[in-house]
Amino acid sequence: MAQHQAIRTAEAAPDGNGRKLGAKGQRTRQQLVEATVALLETHGLRDVSVVDVARAANTSPATFYVYFKGVPEVVLAALEGASQTSPTLEAIIARDWLAPGATDAALAFVEEYTTIWNRHRTIFVVRNLAAEEGDTRFYEARMRQARPMMDAISEQVIRAQAAGRTPANLSPRSCAGTILMILERLSAIGPISSHEDGVGYADLKAAAAHSISMMLGARG
């Protein structure tokens, strides 16, 4: 079971009709968000009903509908308070990857990224599954949250290409997207991976770090 997270939504978040909420309304809305996330730790999005959320939040379905149109909208609200980056991660990716020490930096990058991702594991898993099933709202949320790191990685690939360390025929954004896909998958399945046959979480992180180093032109 994923560890429960406290999801913080925007302080000035509106209710379901776009009205600005007061302090009491903000607390109720937050309780609904946290109750939904807790339920999603053990249930799929389609298996959680408004009645389930209202009961878990010690309120009524009528109160739920004051704040949200449905359970998917609660998840989208939770995603607004969940970032896939951090100052530490941004500092690591902004380093000079062509300079010595980049291999160690790549492993630090993987460690920080997987830590951040798993901090919001429940809603990221739900978001990705909904996006892959064709819900454009969740696809757009996924792309929006990935874009800052996508841009930062793309810039480093361009630098590596200019230095002749990464093939010039590769698309920088495709390289960045591949790195993020590797990290997302690693974050999702790594904690439950087996240590048999050298595929434990630490082994997978080391392999991912090596791939990132090569993509960004690192040489040790």
C-alpha positions in Angstrom: 0.0 0.0 0.0 1.3 3.4 -0.9 2.0 5.8 1.9 -0.7 8.3 2.4 0.2 11.8 1.4 -1.2 15.2 2.5 -2.1 17.0 -0.7 -2.2 20.7 -0.6 -4.4 22.5 -3.0 -4.4 26.2 -3.9 -5.3 28.4 -1.0 -7.8 30.4 -3.1 -9.3 27.4 -4.8 -12.9 27.9 -5.8 -15.9 25.7 -5.2 -17.6 23.6 -7.9 -19.3 26.7 -9.2 -16.2 28.9 -9.4 -16.9 30.9 -6.2 -14.0 31.8 -3.9 -14.0 29.7 -0.7 -13.7 31.0 2.9 -11.6 29.3 5.5 -14.2 26.7 6.4 -14.9 25.9 2.8 -11.2 25.5 2.1 -10.9 23.0 5.0 -13.9 21.0 3.7 -12.5 20.9 0.2 -9.1 19.8 1.5 -10.7 17.0 3.5 -12.4 15.8 0.4 -9.1 15.8 -1.5 -7.3 13.9 1.2 -10.1 11.4 1.6 -10.1 10.7 -2.2 -6.3 10.2 -2.3 -6.5 7.8 0.7 -9.2 5.8 -1.1 -7.2 5.7 -4.3 -4.3 4.1 -2.5 -6.3 0.8 -2.5 -8.9 1.4 -5.2 -8.9 2.3 -8.9 -10.4 5.7 -10.0 -13.5 4.0 -11.4 -14.1 2.1 -8.2 -14.3 5.2 -6.0 -17.7 6.9 -5.8 -18.8 10.2 -4.6 -20.6 8.4 -1.7 -17.3 6.7 -0.8 -15.5 10.0 -0.6 -18.2 11.8 1.3 -18.3 9.0 3.8 -14.6 8.9 4.3 -14.5 12.7 4.7 -17.4 12.6 7.2 -19.7 14.7 5.1 -22.5 14.2 2.6 -22.7 13.7 -1.2 -24.6 17.0 -1.3 -21.6 18.7 0.3 -19.2 17.0 -2.1 -21.0 18.5 -5.1 -20.7 22.0 -3.7 -16.9 21.6 -4.3 -16.5 19.1 -7.1 -18.4 17.7 -10.1 -17.1 14.2 -9.6 -14.2 12.1 -8.3 -11.9 12.8 -11.3 -12.2 16.5 -10.6 -10.9 15.9 -7.1 -7.8 14.1 -8.5 -7.2 17.0 -10.9 -7.4 19.4 -8.0 -4.9 17.2 -6.0 -2.5 17.3 -9.0 -2.4 21.1 -8.8 -0.6 20.8 -5.5 1.8 18.0 -6.6 5.0 18.9 -8.4 7.4 16.6 -10.3 10.4 18.9 -9.7 12.2 20.6 -6.8 14.9 23.2 -6.3 17.4 20.3 -5.7 16.3 18.5 -8.9 16.5 21.7 -10.9 20.0 22.4 -9.6 21.2 19.0 -10.5 19.9 19.1 -14.1 21.4 22.6 -14.5 24.9 21.5 -13.8 27.6 21.2 -16.4 27.1 17.6 -17.6 30.2 17.7 -19.7 32.4 18.3 -16.7 33.8 15.6 -14.3 31.5 14.2 -11.7 28.5 13.9 -14.0 28.0 10.2 -13.4 27.5 10.8 -9.6 25.2 13.7 -10.5 23.1 11.4 -12.7 22.5 9.0 -9.8 21.6 11.9 -7.5 19.2 13.1 -10.2 17.5 9.6 -10.3 17.3 9.5 -6.5 15.7 12.9 -6.2 13.3 12.4 -9.0 12.1 9.0 -7.7 11.7 10.5 -4.2 9.6 13.3 -5.5 7.5 11.1 -7.7 6.8 8.6 -4.9 5.8 11.4 -2.5 2.7 11.8 -4.7 2.7 8.3 -6.0 -1.0 7.6 -5.7 -2.3 10.5 -7.7 0.5 10.2 -10.3 -0.3 6.6 -10.9 -4.0 7.5 -11.3 -3.2 10.4 -13.5 -1.0 8.3 -15.8 -3.5 5.5 -16.1 -6.3 7.9 -16.9 -4.2 9.7 -19.5 -3.3 6.4 -21.1 -7.0 5.5 -21.3 -7.6 8.7 -23.3 -8.8 11.2 -20.7 -7.4 14.5 -22.2 -7.6 16.3 -18.9 -5.2 13.9 -17.3 -3.0 13.8 -20.3 -2.7 17.6 -20.3 -2.0 17.6 -16.5 0.7 15.0 -17.1 2.3 17.0 -19.9 2.1 20.3 -17.9 3.8 18.8 -14.9 6.5 17.2 -17.0 7.2 20.3 -19.1 9.7 22.1 -16.8 12.0 19.1 -16.5 11.4 18.3 -20.2 12.7 21.7 -21.1 15.7 21.5 -18.8 16.8 18.1 -20.0 16.3 19.2 -23.7 18.7 22.1 -23.2 21.4 19.7 -21.8 21.0 17.4 -24.7 21.5 20.3 -27.1 24.7 21.2 -25.2 25.9 17.6 -25.4 25.2 17.5 -29.2 27.1 20.8 -29.7 30.1 19.2 -27.9 29.8 16.1 -30.1 29.0 13.8 -27.2 25.5 13.0 -28.2 24.4 12.1 -31.8 23.2 15.2 -33.6 20.4 13.3 -35.4 18.5 12.7 -32.2 15.6 15.0 -31.2 16.5 16.7 -27.9 12.9 16.6 -26.8 12.6 13.0 -27.7 15.7 12.3 -25.6 14.2 14.2 -22.7 10.9 12.4 -23.1 12.6 9.1 -23.1 14.5 10.0 -19.9 11.3 11.0 -18.2 9.5 7.8 -19.3 12.3 5.8 -17.8 12.2 7.7 -14.6 8.4 7.5 -14.3 8.3 3.8 -14.9 11.2 3.3 -12.5 9.4 5.4 -9.8 6.2 3.4 -10.3 7.6 -0.1 -10.2 11.0 0.3 -8.5 9.7 0.1 -4.9 8.1 -3.2 -5.5 10.9 -4.7 -7.6 12.6 -7.9 -6.6 16.3 -8.2 -5.7 16.6 -11.4 -7.6 18.7 -11.5 -10.8 20.1 -8.1 -10.1 16.9 -6.1 -10.7 16.5 -4.6 -7.2 15.5 -0.9 -6.9 19.1 0.2 -6.4 20.2 -1.8 -9.5 17.5 -0.2 -11.6 18.4 3.3 -10.4 22.1 2.7 -11.3 21.1 1.5 -14.8 18.8 4.5 -15.3 21.6 6.9 -14.1 24.0 5.3 -16.6 21.5 5.8 -19.4 20.9 9.4 -18.4 24.7 10.1 -18.3 25.1 8.8 -21.8 22.2 10.8 -23.2 23.5 14.0 -21.6 27.1 13.5 -22.9 28.6 12.7 -19.5 32.1 11.1 -19.4 32.6 10.1 -15.8 
